[in-house]
């Protein structure tokens, strides 16, 4: 089992940056592929980024490619999402999630979820 807790969200001006963190409980963190999703009010949850269990492979949504970077630190049981060049369209609740296999972009492919952290980008 894995428990996930996101942090680092907040209010940022357009063009600015934020780094989200996802802290995982348990010693099995390194066996999971991790992903970030986001959900804006009135919209469906959408895929943002994914990283393999070793951190050697990453995959991004076209909407964030080149602006966001996903990384993980397995000894610290933590996955990160560095978000640069933020715009109002990035405003959403951001969720981290754990899956058994890398490369999945559907929410149903992820077994464990955090509670989410709000990111608001002002124009």
N, C-alpha and C positions, 0 to 999 in steps of 0.2 A: 504494500500500500504506500501511497505517496500523498502527503498533504502539501498544498501549494498556497503561498501567500504573496500577493503582488504588493509592491510599494513603488514610490517615486513619481506618481502622477501629480498633476497640479495644473496651474494656469501659466501659460507661456505665450509670449507675443509671437506673431507670425514671423517666420524666419529663424526662430530660436530653436533650442535643443532641449531635450529631456532624456534621461536615462532611467528606464524602468528596471526593477529588479523583481525576481521571483524566487523566494526562498522555499526550499523543499525539505520536508522532514523525512527521516529514514535513511538507511544506508544503501538503499537500492536506487537512488537517484540516477547514478551513472548508467544504469541499464535501460533507461528510457530515452526515446527521442522526444524533444520538446518543441512546442509551438507557441506562437502568440496569435491571438485573434482579437478583433475589436468589434464593438457594436454601438452604433450611433442611435439616438432616439428615433423610433419609428422604422428602423431598418433591421435587416437580418444580420446575424453575426457573420463576419467575414474573416477569411484567412489573411494573416499578415506575413508571418515568417516561420520557418522551421529549422531545426538543427539536429544532426544525428547524435547518437549517444556519446560518441567520442569527440564531437565538435568539429570533425574534419570536413563535414558537408553541411551546406546551408542552402536554403531555398526561400525565395521571396515572391510576394505578390507583385505584379507589375506596377501597382499604384505606389509602392514604397521602395522599389528597387533603386539603388543608388543613393537613397536617403537614410534608410534604416539599416542597422547592423545587429544581428542576433549573435550572441556568444554565450558560453557556459563555462563555469568553473566547478568541476565535479568535486574536488576536495572541499569546497565551500557549500556544496549542494545549492548552487545558485545559477540561474539563467538570467541574462540581461537583454534588453532591447534598447540600443542607442538610437535615438530619433533625432535627425537633423533636418534643417530646412522645413520646419513644420508649417502647415497652413491650416486654415479653418476646417478644411475637409478632413483633417486628421482627428478632429474632436470626436471622442468616443470613450466608452469604457473599454479598457484593455484587459484581456484575460490571458494568463499563461495556462498551458495544458500539457499533459504527458501522454504519449502514445507508445505502443509496443514496437512500432516500425517508423522509420524515417520517410519523409517525402509525402506525407498525407496532408491534404488541405481541407478536408471536410470535418466539421465539428464532431460528427459521429465516429470518427476514427480515433478520437482522443478519449482516454479512459478517466483521467483525473483532471480537475479544473480548480483554479483559484477563484477567489471571490470578486476579483476585478479591481482596477484602479482607474479613476477618472482622469482623462487628459482633455484639457480645454485650451484651444488655441484662439487667441483674440486677433481680430483683423486690424 
